C-alpha cells in the first residue's frame, strides 16, 4: 500500500531577482513523497505565488488531502485536482518516480543517459540598465545563442536602447533575442511598442498585455509585426473546450507552456495537441522549480523533440538547491551522470 506525505521547502535566491511582479528573494515549494515496499517516489508541486491559479490560503490543506487519499490512484486524483495544476504536476512526478527503477529517471532517454542535450535560452532578469547589461554579457560569454530578456520594469526607451546595443554587436543569425513583457503594456499603445521592437529583429515577445483581455490580444496577434507568444494567458484554462477557444480566438504565433502552471505533463500535452492542430508553435518553460521539478520538466521536454530553444532554468539561481546531474554548457542543458543527486529532506 502506498503511503504519502508532503514537505515544504523554501528556496533562497542567490541574488534578488526582478520581475514585473516585484523582487523575488525566496520561493516556496512543496514535495510529495510516496513510499511503497521500501521504494520512494518524489514530486515537486511548483506553486508560484502571485502567478499560479492555485495560489490559495488553504493550499497545504489540499496537499494534505491528496496525501491522505493517495489510494484513489493517479487518474482519479488528477480529476479531483483539475483546478490545482501544481498539485497535478507533483502527483504525476511522484507516481512516475515511484514506478521507475531510479526515482530521478522519470523519462529515460538519450538525454537522461547523458548522450544528448537540450538547447535553452539564457534568461536576463529585470533591473537597472547596468545590471541587465552585465547579465547579457555573462550569457554571451557562457555560449548562449538565444537570450530572453524580461522587459517592462524600467523605462521602455532604456530597454529598447539596451536591445539596440546588443543588435549592433550581434545579428539575429548570431543571437536570437526573445523578450517577455509579462503583461506590462497597455492595449492602447501595445501595437506601437511592438512596431518599435520589431525593428530590432527579435524572435518573439511573450504576453505583451495582461492576460484575460482576449479580444485585445486577438487584435494584437492579427496585426503584430512581431510574433507573439501567449504565456500567462494559458493559466487557469482547464477544459479542452476552453483551451480550443483561446487558441482559435486569439490565433497566437506561439504558446509557452509551464507544466507547473498548466496541469503538468497531461495539461501540457493537451495544449500542444491543440496548438499543432491550429498551426501554432510552442516551447516549454520551467517556473523557478528546484532541481527536482526542473529535472522532470527537462526529461519530459526532451521526449517531445522540439527544436526551438526551451526556457529551462539552470537550477543555479538558488543558494540551497539540490545537487543534481543537470548542468549547462554552451547554452544547452546536459545530464551529467558523473554528478550525483543530493536530495535530503
N, C-alpha and C positions, 0 to 999 in steps of 0.2 A: 504493500500500500504506500502511495506517495505521501510524504509529509512536506508541508510547505511553510515557509516563513519569509519575512521581508526584513531588510535592514536599511537604515538611512545612512547616507554618506554625504559630506559637504566637500566639494572640490574647491580648492583655493587657486585663484588666478595668480600667475607669476607677476603680471602687470595688469592694472585696472584696464579693462577693455571697453572701448566706447562703441555704443550702438545708438540708433535713433531712439531707443527706449531708455537711454541713460547709461551710466557707467556700471559695468559688471565687475564685482570683486570676488564673489563666491557663486557657486552653482550647486544647488541641492540636487541629489539624485537618490534613487532607491534601487535596491537589488532584491529580486525574488529568488529565493534559494529552494530548490526541490531536492528531496532525498528519498532514495528507494534502493533497497538491497545493497547498501554501502556505497552507492554512487550518488554524485551531486550534479545538479544542473543549475546554471546561473543565468539570469536575465536582468538587464537594466531597464528600468522604466524611466525613460528620458524626459521627465517633465521639465518644461521651460517656463518659469514664472513670467507672467505677463504676455505670453505668446500662445502657450498650449491651451486648447479649448477645455481641457480637463483640469485646469488650474483652479481648484475649488477648495474651500476651507476644510472639508472633511475628506481630503484626498487619501490620507492614511487609513481612514475607516474603510474606504473602498478596497485598498490593498489588503487590509486585514481580512475583509470578507472573501476576497479572491483566494487567499491562502487557506482560510477555513473551509472553503467549498471546492478545493482543488480536485476532489473526487468527481466533480462534474465532467472533467476532461477538457482538453483544449478547445474543441469545436464549440461546445456549449458556452464555455467561459468567454470566448471571443464574441459570441452573440450577446451575452449579458453586458459586456463592456464595449459595445459598439460606439458609445459616446465618450469613451476613455481610451483614445488611441495610444497613449504612452503605456497604459497597463496592458493593452493588447500586445504591444511590441515586447514588453518584458516577459509576458507569458509565452509568446511564440519562441523567444530565445531560450527561456528556461526549459521548455519541453524538448526543443531540439538538442539542447546541451545535455540533458539527462539521457537522451536516446543515443548520443554519439559515443564512440569509443573514447574520444578525447573531448572533454567538456568545452574546450575552446575551439574545436573544429566543427562548426555548425554546417558549413557547406564545403566539404573537402574538394579542393580543386588545384590546378596548377599554381594559383595564387597562394593558397594556404600551404602548399608544398614548397613555396619559395622560388618557383621557376618563372612566374610571370608577375608583372606589376600592373598597377592602375594609375593612369595619368590623372593628375589632380591640379586644381588651381591653387595658387598661393593667395591667402587672404590678407588684405590690408585693412586694419581696423581704423575707425574714425578717431580723429584727434586734431591737433593743430597741424598746420601745413608742414612744419619741420618734422614732426613725429611721423606723419604719413609718408613723407618723402624718404625718411630713413628706413621705414618698413619696406617700401618699394625696392630700394637699393638692396636690402638684405635678401628679398625674394629673388631678385635678378642674379645676385651673387650665388644663390643656392641652386641655380639652374632651372628655375621655373620659366616655362614659356607661355603660361596662362596666368594672369593676375586678376583677382576680383577685388574691387575697391568699394568699400561702403561709402556712400555719399549722402548728403542731406543734413549733416551735422554742422559743418562750417559754411561760410559764405559760398554760394553756388559759383560765383566768378572765381573764387580762390580754388575751388575743386576743379573747375574747367582748366585753369592755368596749370594746375598740377598734372592733369591728364595730357595737356598740350606739351608739357616739358618731357613727358615720357615718349610721346609720339615723335618729338624732334629727334630723339636718340634712337628710337626703335620703331620700325614699320610694323604694320599688322601681320606681316609674314614672320617677323621675329618674335613679337609679343602679342598674344591675344589678350585684349582688355575687356573685362566684364565689369559692370557697375551694378550696385544694389542700392536702391533708394529707400527700401523699407517703408514705402508709402509716404515719403516726405513731400512729394509735390502736390499742389492743389490742382484739381481738374481743369480750372480755367486757364492756368498757364503751363500745364504739363507738356502740351504739344510743342510749344515754343522752346521749352527746355530740351525736349527730345531732339528737336531740329539742331540746336546748338551742339548737343552731344554727338549727334550723328556725323558731324563734320570731323570728328576725331577717330573715325574708322574703328568704332567699338564693336564688339561681338554682339552684345545684348545689354538690356537693362532689366533688373528684377523689380517687380512691384513698384512702378513709378508713383501710383496713387494708392491711398489706403484701401484695404480690402472692403468688400461689401458695396461697392459702387459699380455694379456690373455693367450698367448701360454706359457710364462714362469710360469704363475700361474697354468695353467693346468698341466704342468710337475711337479710342486711342489706338487699339490694335489694328483697326481698319485703316487708319490714316498715318500711322507712325513711319518715320524714315529709319527707325532703329528697332531691330527685333525686340519684342517684349516677352519676358518670362514671368509667368504667374508663380507666386510663392505662397505668401500668407493667404491668398485668395482660396487656396485649397483646404485650409484649416477649418474644421467644423462642418465639412460637407460629407455626410455619412452614407446616404443611399446611392445605389448605382444610378438611379434616375437623376438625382440632383447633380451628380458628377457629370453625366452626359449633358445636362442642360447648361452647366457652367462652360464646358468646352465648346459646345455648339453655339452658344450665345456670344461668348467673348472672342472665340477664334484666335487665341494667342499664338505666337510663333513657337514658344517653348513653355513647358511646365517644369517646376523644380520640386522634387519630392524628398521630404524629410520623413523617414519611416516613423520616428518618434511622434510626429505630429499628424500623420495621416493614416494611422492604423497599421503600423508595422509592415511586414512583408506582404501580407494579404491586401491591405489597403493600397500599398504602393503598386503592386502588380495590377490591381484593378484600374487605377489611374493610368498606368502605362498602356494597358489594353485599349482603353477609351481614347487616349491620345493618338495611338497608332492608327486607329480607325478614322480619325479626323485629320490625319497628316500633320500632327503636332509633335515636335521633337521634345526631348526631355533629358534631364540628368538628375542624379541623386546627390543629396547633401546631408551631412551629419548636422547635429544641432547641439553642439557642446556636450556630448556624452563623454563619459570616461572611456578608457581603452576597451572596456568590456562591450559597451554599446557600439563603439567605433569598429571594433573587430567584427561584430555581427553584420553591421551595415556594409563594411568593405567586402567581406566574403560573399554576401548576397549580391552586391553590386557587380562583382566580377563575373558571376554566373549569367548576367544579362548582356554581356558583350557590347556595351555601348562605347563607341569610340571617342565620344566627347570627353574632355577633362571633367572629372567629377569634383564635387565640392566636399571632399572628405577631409575633415580636420586632421591635424597631425598628432594629436594627443599631447603636444608639447606646451600647451597653454597653462597647464596646472602644475603646482609645486608638489601635489600629493596624488598624482595619477598612479595607476598600477603599471609596474614594469611589464612590457609585453614584447612580442616579436615584431610589432608594427614599427616601421621606420621609413623616413622619407629620404629619397636620393634623387637628385636632379629632377625635381618636380614630379616624381612618381612615388606611389605608396607601395612598399615592399613588405613581405612577411619573412623575416629573417629567423629561421628556426634555431639558429645557434643562440638567440636571445630567449631566455625562459620567462614564463609568466610568474609574476609575484602578486597574487591576489589573496590577501588575508583580511577577512572581515570578522 
